[in-house]
Amino acid sequence: MDGKLQTLIGRKSDGWGIGDIAVEIRDVTIPLELNDAMSLNTQAEKEKQARVTLASAEIATAQ
């Protein structure tokens, strides 16, 4: 992503005599709604994995 941004910035600034050496993304702020959605998704994945593990254990016990 840094490289893509550097290329885009370089194209825009070439005509001005400005050179870019490096582009680095330091701080990304995620919208609260996206953060909540990601949290819910992670929780659902953990619950899914727990159910799969439990089902595998029950199958092994039954066998």
N, C-alpha and C positions, 0 to 999 in steps of 0.2 A: 504494500500500500504506500509506503514511504517513497519507493521508486516511481510509482505512477504519479504521485503528487509532484515529485521533483521534475518529472518530464513535463507535466502540464504547466507548472509554474515557469519552467525554463522556456517553453514555447511562447508564453505570454510576455515574458520579460526580456527576450532576446533583442527586440527592437529598441529597447531603452538603454542598452549598454550595461545592463545589470546581469551579473552572473550568479548562479546559485551553486553552492558547494555541497550542501546537504539539506535534506528535509527530514524532520523527525516529528512524529506525533507523540506528544507527551501526556496529554490529558484528554480523555474522552468521557463525556458526560452522557449517560444513558437516561432517556426519559423515564420517569417513574412508572408509567404504564408498561413500558417494555421490560423494565426490571421486575415488576410484579408478575408479568406473563412468563418471563424466564424462570422465576422462582417457582411458580405453579407447575411449570413443565418439568423442572428438576425434581420437584416433590412427587409428581405423578410417575416419573421414570423410576425413582427409588422404590415407590410402592409396588410398581410393576415387577421390578427385579426381586423384591422381597416375596411376592406371591409366587414367582417362578421358582425361587429357591425352596419355599415351603412345599410347593407341589412336587418338586423333585425329591425332596426328603420323604414325603408321604408315599410316593411311588416306590422309592427304595425300601421303605419300611414294609409296604404291602407285599413286595416281592420276597 
